[in-house]
Amino acid sequence: MGYTKDQLLTRLKELQIDFAQYEHPAALTVEEQAKYVGDKGGGLSKNLFLKDKKSRFYIVSALADTKVDMKVLSQRLGLGKGGIRMAPEEALGEILQVPLGCVTPFAVINESARHVSLLLDKGFRTQEHCFFHPLSNEMSISLHARDLDKFLKSIGREPSYVDLEANPPVGKDQPPDLAAFVPSDSTVLSDPPVKAVPLQSHTENPVSAEKKPAAAAVKTEKAPGTVKNVKDKTAVAAHQPSVFSDAGLLVEEILNKTSNVLLSEIKEDSIKQHGDQLGSIVADSMRKHLSSDLRSLAIMFKNTAYAQGFYAGTHHHPKPL
């Protein structure tokens, strides 16, 4: 289970981040959000959850009036004109662990989203404050971009602001300017033929699967080869070490998380304020912040071990005596 709205707000307060919060009915789009906080001043945000052909995920967070051309963005990432699209709805729960209409930069706080690339509109820095949903679309919070940066850095993320409306040429002598933001790792996620879901964005006109009968027929004819390729890729993935399959990497991840929380809690002003009580206060805080993360790590480690055992059992063919 991912972070909740209340846990996120508590984290922001612990980081001494100034923000204002506004409760309102569920708002699935930026247009609906504007009905409730559009008169408060500041910039509203639209947030896109995207996926490329290699199952790498991206969050693009932009001001409501910023024009994001998906074809141009795909080229700037080095993925070609059609290399990126809206992520399937099931990825919300599996990757970001947030409900529909709740995608924001705050979603990367969850461990399952550690490989999701986050691109922020450079326009956020020109606003007095910006509005985002705090993992729930029944509330909006406003904060300055520098405080969003503070939050992201506290979870080990370096904020990346880009001009999302730029359209630089891409060619042999002009490499894609956003290629560095393509995640180095991909997430294995089933991708059934469901309609793409726009999240916190203006209305798009996605091409439905029904309009491509010829392509569908070709895919059906190539099904046997496709299945073989999927199995081969699964076999390779099953043997690649990761934090969920290697005990050493898991321990290192736990130590990294513990160190980050510890360093964020022990500060000079905290020592002066709490004195001899600091140890117990830090211990309680670490339990509160780490229990959910470590429980999720343990469950994923267990599930990975089970999956690898199942794979080994179903693909091992002993030689006849």
Secondary structure, DSSP 4 states (H G I P E B T S, - for coil): ----HHHHHHHHHHTT---EEEE-S---SHHHHHHHHTTS-SEEEEEEEEEETTS-EEEEEEETT----HHHHHHHTTS-TTSEEEPPTHHIIIII---TT--SGGGGGSGGGTT-EEEEEGGGGGSS-EEE-SS-TTEEEEE-HHHHHHHHHHTT----EE-TT-----BTTB--TTGGGS-SS-------S------SS----PPPGGG-HHHHHHHHHTHHHHHHHHHHHHHHHHTS--TTT-HHHHHHHHHHHHHHHHHHH--HHHHHHHGGGHHHHHHHHHHHHHHHHHHHHHHHHHHHHHHHHHHHHHH--PPP-
